[in-house]
Amino acid sequence: MKAVSVSELNSFALDVLGRCGVSRQDAETTAEVLVTTDSWGVFTHGTKFLGDYTRRLRAKGLNPQGRPAIQKEGAAWAVVDGDRSLGMVTGVFAMKLAIEKAAASGVALVTVHNSYHFGAAGYYASMAAARGQIGVAVANAIPSVSAPGSRGPVLGSNPFAFAAPSAHQGAMVLDISTAAVAGGKIMVAAAKGEPVPEGWLVDNKGEPTSDPNLFLQLQAFLTPMAGHKGYGLALMIEILSGGLSGGALREKIGRFVDGPGTAADYSHAFLAINPGVFLGESAFAGRMDDLFAGIRRLPSSRGVANIKIPGEIEQARRREALASGIELPADVAEVLRSVAIETGCPMPAFLG
Amino acid sequence: MKAVSVSELNSFALDVLGRCGVSRQDAETTAEVLVTTDSWGVFTHGTKFLGDYTRRLRAKGLNPQGRPAIQKEGAAWAVVDGDRSLGMVTGVFAMKLAIEKAAASGVALVTVHNSYHFGAAGYYASMAAARGQIGVAVANAIPSVSAPGSRGPVLGSNPFAFAAPSAHQGAMVLDISTAAVAGGKIMVAAAKGEPVPEGWLVDNKGEPTSDPNLFLQLQAFLTPMAGHKGYGLALMIEILSGGLSGGALREKIGRFVDGPGTAADYSHAFLAINPGVFLGESAFAGRMDDLFAGIRRLPSSRGVANIKIPGEIEQARRREALASGIELPADVAEVLRSVAIETGCPMPAFLG
């Protein structure tokens, strides 16, 4: 299959979302988040999710005409009701609000409930960096990750993203799961019939296991990143997102395996910090140049060109994608073909 | 050695700090942080540090009469110049300021430069929880931790702490290093002549090593927690603390091995969030009760009484310490004896 251009992939996403009743503006927002994520090479969180999202939009678990609204606010904070909109629609709405408030207040925290899976947390943190601010984005999700001493899942793989701008060295963008590994890696091992490394899974007695099939049977669960540390960070994220927004917590969050007509009530939180008030915007960006360039110049080990600033690899992939298109992995193309058929969208050439 | 009471240990700390020219009020602040930390059983970050602090106070690397001052501020933020005060004095000053601002603004971020090692980050986060708020505390330090692909240290073990209150279930207090393990564990292995587990250290070629002696010779360095994730979080902390305060970054921070007369310029950042504005304070605290109690009730694996909320073990140790005193480890007692001698303080009975 040849590479698809960013604009072709974007047009396809707009088309299928429109066919599910999503407004042009909300479809543009959603397509931009998902296609940007694919252009970073983060295919697990990009347009592949159109499969799930379009099914939920058509079954009305997601509200195609949802309008996120400010429920309560102050100069430096707000609570947003997502109105069961697409997570990208609520996420972009809330992060823009945080950036706007931080521009005046120096710092702002916006929490969101009644939303859904919002794709890559790093997208929202990057929105702040693109405007010269520092951004943090977190979200909760249905429990799939064990805690030290548990016999089952305790919290979601609750992602954490942070971004900071520089003047000339690109933005730092960190986007991590608080699980030790992504569930997708376990599924790959199961498909190949291979065991997974020690430390990735615990079974329903809380004992380590290397059998990926137990994970598929909900008899084994992911471990948290770095043990109690990842569990603690996931609990922090649960509190900042669902806890501070009034949204669902832990097992009360809707599950992927529930019918697509079920409301999910995911929560998010977005923090924006305006370095301009602390130090002056250009002084801060210059300090970040020195910090990032200083790390890049440090001696690296054999076979490593330079020590990476988080997000550097994804930004290089994006430049490549904008110049030469995106090579969609086979699993993504397969999902997109189903989406075209299910939504009655003519099959685009790049999926032919 | 019999247990020392919290008040006896506190009196000793007050006495030695007073003998180094620290005011009664600042000595009380410092003693409270360090003795509370010991009462949690976190002896690596408690009164043991009086050895280093009193030497620096007497050599004037730390300013015994330092007065942290607000350099610049808004309703929801401030930059504090620590005036080379003890890290506990600047830390408590700045976290109090963040809590006060968040009470009115909903959220507040205070950054600090020109400070020093502030002990346990969890103390400052807990200050917010004790007042019904959410707290975050971070700090940078001289590089001692490698990054993926590095041949040497890139960032400090930059700690991260988060605390959230509940109505009846105690506070959650997470306090973690972004290094995989504490340097102290490497020193214990070296003293015993034992190798350390794979994954704790990399040598100056960036290759894994299990030889703890290389660490003592500055030929091997700690690994970040969870690889690129811990490195990314440490870089985030560097940015929030030193980056946003105008303080020293990375190798420009003063080193423990420099003479005690050298200024160190550590930086911190403190975030406070007032849940009252988001949801109403009692609604939030009740939600945290449900969240924490729900996790504690989950089935646990063999030999585990219940899944722990971060900070639970330390809070139980503190109740025990307040009732029955603190059993100081031998290494702490030895440091405190030296401190008594060096500062001309009569040897207290509990060190006899």
Interface residues (C-beta under 8 A of the other chain):
Chain A: K72 G74 A75 A76 W77 V79 S105 G106 V107 A108 L109 T111 I134 A147 P148 G149 S150 R151 G152 V154 F162 A164 M172 L174 I176 A180 K205 G206 E207 M225 A226 H228 K229 G230 Y231 G232 L233 L235 M236 E238 I239 L240 G243 L244 S245 G246 L249 R250 L271 I273 P275 V277 F278 L279 A283 F284 R287 M288 D290 L291 G294 I295 L298 P299 S300 S301 R302 V304 N306 I307 K308 I309 P310
Chain B: K72 G74 A75 A76 W77 V79 S105 G106 V107 A108 L109 T111 I134 A147 P148 G149 S150 R151 G152 V154 F162 A164 M172 L174 I176 A180 K205 G206 E207 M225 A226 H228 K229 G230 Y231 G232 L233 L235 M236 E238 I239 L240 G243 L244 S245 G246 L249 R250 L271 I273 P275 V277 F278 L279 A283 F284 R287 M288 D290 L291 G294 I295 L298 P299 S300 S301 R302 V304 N306 I307 K308 I309 P310
